[in-house]
Amino acid sequence: MPLSPELTASITDAVAKNFDKELAFIQKVIQYGGQRGEEAAIQDEIYSQYTSRGYATTKLNMDPDALSEQPGAGKVSAKHSKAPVVVGVLEAKSSTSGGKSLILNGHIDVVPTGPEELWTHHPYSGIVEGDWLYGRGGADMRAGNVANMFALDALRSIGKRPASKVIIESVPEEESTGNGTMATHIAGYTADAVLIPEPTNEQLVRANVGVIWFQIAVAGRPVHVLKATEGSNAIESIWKIIGGLKELEKEMNEQKKGRLHFEELDHPINLNVAMIEGGDWASSVPAWCKIDCRVALFPGVRAEDVAAQIEQAIQKVATTDSFLRDAPPKITWNGFFAEGYVLEPGSQAEDVLKAAHKQATDSDLQSITMPAYLDTRIFSLFQKIPALCYGPIGESLHGFDERVSVISIQRVTTAIALFIAEWCGLEDYDATTT
Amino acid sequence: MPLSPELTASITDAVAKNFDKELAFIQKVIQYGGQRGEEAAIQDEIYSQYTSRGYATTKLNMDPDALSEQPGAGKVSAKHSKAPVVVGVLEAKSSTSGGKSLILNGHIDVVPTGPEELWTHHPYSGIVEGDWLYGRGGADMRAGNVANMFALDALRSIGKRPASKVIIESVPEEESTGNGTMATHIAGYTADAVLIPEPTNEQLVRANVGVIWFQIAVAGRPVHVLKATEGSNAIESIWKIIGGLKELEKEMNEQKKGRLHFEELDHPINLNVAMIEGGDWASSVPAWCKIDCRVALFPGVRAEDVAAQIEQAIQKVATTDSFLRDAPPKITWNGFFAEGYVLEPGSQAEDVLKAAHKQATDSDLQSITMPAYLDTRIFSLFQKIPALCYGPIGESLHGFDERVSVISIQRVTTAIALFIAEWCGLEDYDATTT
């Protein structure tokens, strides 16, 4: 049953009236900064925000042992964050409304800023210029993380609350392993649907790739550069291996043919040679080199199978090289080890989001294929619930001058509030319960 | 006038009798270790060894300002050593002998060890197995540095000393800039000839390349890897530039044609891509990458001219790349900026060394072309004196399990002692002068 025009207008107004406060809090959250492993302070802030709103709030640890036994968990390396996952639960008083339970999930972790001098403002400035709010992690996805909270606030400000259980989650490790959301899954948090407001440009993610991270290390045969032709240059060996991986990338992209949601994309599978380090001395042939890579995989393809293909591609290069044959490259899986997902069309959750989006934006909801990792996959693959990834307009994600559209944050907050109202149903807010 | 057979035998015996002590001291010097910038402790030890022998001993600083005005000096970077140069002077009492003055020079600095687990013993073990003495810097060239001192000791032990001035120098920075020896040149130390016992396998260096060090840094256009094809991957940009440099290397090697001492070498000019670093995050297209390189140049070719060729090669690549065109690579000259040299045959100094070598080894002195940097070039190019580079048999220089032949150290110490006796002449040692 669609929301009444009066209720829709009332919720829309409530988001608008509170939006200055929402924007200011997003700016504050951006200004916290915090790279991988440094999210404890901002998670404490989120914890205190949840508790002050009366949510039953818990901190979860990402337990390496539990994760190691969990299919689809990312690989825990030394760089893995130890920051807590924060989960707030808002139970309904009435259980007779017919509403459905919901998870609102958002990640709090951000990727590195890169050289600061290439930013127009400080990477964690949170400055607003025109319609753009600038800062690392603003778009991806602290704005969405905060929007979840302020969507619930809007309902409360009109004297309402969800008539079904809502679980709100702020997670680390979405940019590296997915283990923050995986910890909520291991802890048993589930619902009838999940919404994650990643910066999807107000579109719904229909299909999403999986992602694998890996590191390759090779040793060289170091000699004085005066005998360079007798040595084995580890940096040049790594480049041969990259050549083999690029061939694999090409083969993987050829498999887009006939694949729904992906065939029309130009280059859905990106292999990213992302980090490199090697050598100690300009006049010595380098004795070691290592690279960190990321590759995508089509939904329905298992991470284990792509990992095996990667191993084979590297081995193929190694067997053609007189040095690598005897000193095989070492492969470490050090992050994402994740399969992708497809959101089956026609779910009731999607219909409710379509209506909410239409009301908030006066336009029809479009679907997209996302060639990047999303935590939504955990709910789709392991909880088999409708997993909706839908959020604000952003630009330069992972790049310099990352930014998110301010008006889009407001529209998305409105859409989330309308979605909650319709999906969960509403009941009167009773101040005595907090 | 050749040394008498009796004096030759007496000097040879003196080296042999003292050789256990010499070997033990070389082991001690290897065990000091000390990477670039960490040579102060070992130089203090050398200083105390020189003073205990009665040499008038001085510590020199490598002054960046003076170096910056000195043609042929290496470029001073943040990694430049601040360790002192140690110079000992042994003046002759008699100036009537007709002997000639001499510099005995040796570098004390060593190159990095690389991963320690690839060494059979600890890199600074100083272990002797069979005829091999193991350790980083043993061959290159702490054995030679110490041999200079023990050659003089051998003369003293038979009651003799050089009848002309001998300057003994222990220098840092030979592996990176040449600025240790350059500091002695700036300070005005010179002589009628110089001998440097680098590990030349008991051969005389006839011709030697120059060396340039440089770093290239590029910025990328970072984006989320989901838009990898729109980004500019700094690591891949660097690789394009390496391709351009490899072409330059090929062109430079083609110029060996008709070039005395180099035409017969297979690949005299090596461009070494030695160190690489770039990128911050596996799922971001890397925004930066830098490489450190070393390239050789034929003697007679100016470092400035090769630097200009390198700049042109990089610029040529940059103009073909849509991103690098707007974000040109940054080149830093951060070490050697040195021309090579040729030792003109027929000098009296070479004749004296030939005789000394024959006496010490019972074989004829062979000449070699050395495709690596040598401090000898400073004496050859800027002091125009016969510059003899001749030292023991070594293996795996700059590599794992670097080693030097023990019997060869003894032979070379003998040859140096005989060379001093003949070149400088001898006078009776008078204990009251120390």
Chai-1 contact restraints between the chains, C-beta under 6 A:
chainA,res_idxA,chainB,res_idxB,connection_type,confidence,min_distance_angstrom,max_distance_angstrom,comment,restraint_id
A,V111,B,W281,contact,1.0,0.0,6.0,A-B,restraint_1
A,V111,B,S284,contact,1.0,0.0,6.0,A-B,restraint_2
A,P112,B,D280,contact,1.0,0.0,6.0,A-B,restraint_3
A,P112,B,W281,contact,1.0,0.0,6.0,A-B,restraint_4
A,G114,B,P222,contact,1.0,0.0,6.0,A-B,restraint_5
A,G114,B,A287,contact,1.0,0.0,6.0,A-B,restraint_6
A,P115,B,W288,contact,1.0,0.0,6.0,A-B,restraint_7
A,W213,B,A282,contact,1.0,0.0,6.0,A-B,restraint_8
A,P222,B,G114,contact,1.0,0.0,6.0,A-B,restraint_9
A,P222,B,G399,contact,1.0,0.0,6.0,A-B,restraint_10
A,V223,B,G399,contact,1.0,0.0,6.0,A-B,restraint_11
A,H224,B,L397,contact,1.0,0.0,6.0,A-B,restraint_12
A,H224,B,H398,contact,1.0,0.0,6.0,A-B,restraint_13
A,V225,B,N270,contact,1.0,0.0,6.0,A-B,restraint_14
A,V225,B,N272,contact,1.0,0.0,6.0,A-B,restraint_15
A,V225,B,R294,contact,1.0,0.0,6.0,A-B,restraint_16
A,L226,B,P371,contact,1.0,0.0,6.0,A-B,restraint_17
A,L226,B,A372,contact,1.0,0.0,6.0,A-B,restraint_18
A,A228,B,N270,contact,1.0,0.0,6.0,A-B,restraint_19
A,A228,B,N272,contact,1.0,0.0,6.0,A-B,restraint_20
A,T229,B,H267,contact,1.0,0.0,6.0,A-B,restraint_21
A,I235,B,V273,contact,1.0,0.0,6.0,A-B,restraint_22
A,I235,B,I276,contact,1.0,0.0,6.0,A-B,restraint_23
A,H267,B,T229,contact,1.0,0.0,6.0,A-B,restraint_24
A,N270,B,V225,contact,1.0,0.0,6.0,A-B,restraint_25
A,N270,B,A228,contact,1.0,0.0,6.0,A-B,restraint_26
A,N272,B,V225,contact,1.0,0.0,6.0,A-B,restraint_27
A,N272,B,A228,contact,1.0,0.0,6.0,A-B,restraint_28
A,V273,B,I235,contact,1.0,0.0,6.0,A-B,restraint_29
A,A274,B,G279,contact,1.0,0.0,6.0,A-B,restraint_30
A,A274,B,A282,contact,1.0,0.0,6.0,A-B,restraint_31
A,A274,B,P286,contact,1.0,0.0,6.0,A-B,restraint_32
A,M275,B,G279,contact,1.0,0.0,6.0,A-B,restraint_33
A,I276,B,I235,contact,1.0,0.0,6.0,A-B,restraint_34
A,I276,B,I276,contact,1.0,0.0,6.0,A-B,restraint_35
A,I276,B,G278,contact,1.0,0.0,6.0,A-B,restraint_36
A,E277,B,E277,contact,1.0,0.0,6.0,A-B,restraint_37
A,G278,B,I276,contact,1.0,0.0,6.0,A-B,restraint_38
A,G279,B,A274,contact,1.0,0.0,6.0,A-B,restraint_39
A,G279,B,M275,contact,1.0,0.0,6.0,A-B,restraint_40
A,D280,B,P112,contact,1.0,0.0,6.0,A-B,restraint_41
A,D280,B,G114,contact,1.0,0.0,6.0,A-B,restraint_42
A,W281,B,V111,contact,1.0,0.0,6.0,A-B,restraint_43
A,W281,B,P112,contact,1.0,0.0,6.0,A-B,restraint_44
A,A282,B,W213,contact,1.0,0.0,6.0,A-B,restraint_45
A,A282,B,A274,contact,1.0,0.0,6.0,A-B,restraint_46
A,A282,B,D292,contact,1.0,0.0,6.0,A-B,restraint_47
A,A282,B,R294,contact,1.0,0.0,6.0,A-B,restraint_48
A,S283,B,R294,contact,1.0,0.0,6.0,A-B,restraint_49
A,S284,B,V111,contact,1.0,0.0,6.0,A-B,restraint_50
A,S284,B,H398,contact,1.0,0.0,6.0,A-B,restraint_51
A,P286,B,A274,contact,1.0,0.0,6.0,A-B,restraint_52
A,A287,B,G114,contact,1.0,0.0,6.0,A-B,restraint_53
A,W288,B,P115,contact,1.0,0.0,6.0,A-B,restraint_54
A,D292,B,A282,contact,1.0,0.0,6.0,A-B,restraint_55
A,R294,B,V225,contact,1.0,0.0,6.0,A-B,restraint_56
A,R294,B,A282,contact,1.0,0.0,6.0,A-B,restraint_57
A,R294,B,S283,contact,1.0,0.0,6.0,A-B,restraint_58
A,P371,B,L226,contact,1.0,0.0,6.0,A-B,restraint_59
A,A372,B,L226,contact,1.0,0.0,6.0,A-B,restraint_60
A,L397,B,H224,contact,1.0,0.0,6.0,A-B,restraint_61
A,H398,B,H224,contact,1.0,0.0,6.0,A-B,restraint_62
A,H398,B,S284,contact,1.0,0.0,6.0,A-B,restraint_63
A,G399,B,P222,contact,1.0,0.0,6.0,A-B,restraint_64
A,G399,B,V223,contact,1.0,0.0,6.0,A-B,restraint_65
